[in-house]
Amino acid sequence: MTMHTRTLGSTGPQVSALGLGCMGMSALYGDADRAESIATIHAALEAGVTLLDTGDFYGMGHNEMLIGEALRTAPAARREQALTSVKFGALRDPDGGWSGYDGRPAAVKNFAAYSLQRLGVDHIDVYRIARLDPAVPIEETVGAIAELIEKGYVRHVGLSEVGAETIRRAAATAPISDLQIEYSLISRGIEAEILPATRELGISVTAYGVLSRGLISGHFSRDRQLAANDFRAHSPRFQGENLQHNLNLVEALRKIAEQKGVSVAQIAIAWVLSRGEDIVPLVGARTRERLTESLGALDVTLEPAELAAIEDAVPADAAAGERYPAALMSQVER
């Protein structure tokens, strides 16, 4: 495995070609093993992964504290190479419910103060609101992050799940390093307007959901039982006929992967890597075994004929079902 690097936009840091999304270690995908989660973060750092992605609302702070513990117990050289990407703004209640987003400048600074404490760091490398607060102009939210940069608490401004118009408005306010947004073989909505806008403005994409929450990992089966606290139990793409349709796409992809001698997950991640040097996939591995498999994608080179075969097997818009339930899709700009 060869760890390459990519740069987040024209203003952001240099990062590893794959980042580690840590959300599943704390929330939304059923129970996780704390010791294995920390061991997985350590293994990622040891392999050269530098970008650790989290949100202050993942497990209501649990994920940041988990990463903080992993960083404290990592070798100094590995700890120093780690870059933190943090999303903020989602409002939760004690029952785990969602109450919207808060992008007011005072709230931005409040969220940052708590994240710095939980992570045990003196600065956050990339800071972004998780979803647009419809009551607060993006200029005000980004402006507050820019003030945190002036004071040394944040290094770079990021965005998350916003459309082309918001991206342009944000970029006119402060330099933007990257947009975090879902992008995979079966989630290609950014290609029409959003990706052209980020490329025009010199903004990179950190792509989450590259395995569509395990759906196109090659490890998900139709008869798998999901816990009530697993997001996928309520996700349209994992329901009934939608699930069967989507797993049929995976089987078509599996044939191509087997011909190349790689796993389904590796070919799906390699496809995202092939989309451009300005795209950094985030892998949501919760175990060292899955991390090792994902890192193997870095050694997969897809030739033009193979890329064509992949897109024939899984065309754009081939997935059945939206990527979020209707209530959550309403919070996503397109």
Beta strands, then each sheet from edge to edge (+ up, - down):
strand 1: 5-7
strand 2: 14-16
strand 3: 19-21
strand 4: 51-55
strand 5: 83-88
strand 6: 90-92
strand 7: 98-101
strand 8: 124-129
strand 9: 154-160
strand 10: 176-182
strand 11: 204-208
strand 12: 279-283
sheet 1: 1+ 2-
sheet 2: 3+ 4+ 5+ 8+ 9+ 10+ 11+ 12+ 3+
sheet 3: 6+ 7-
end
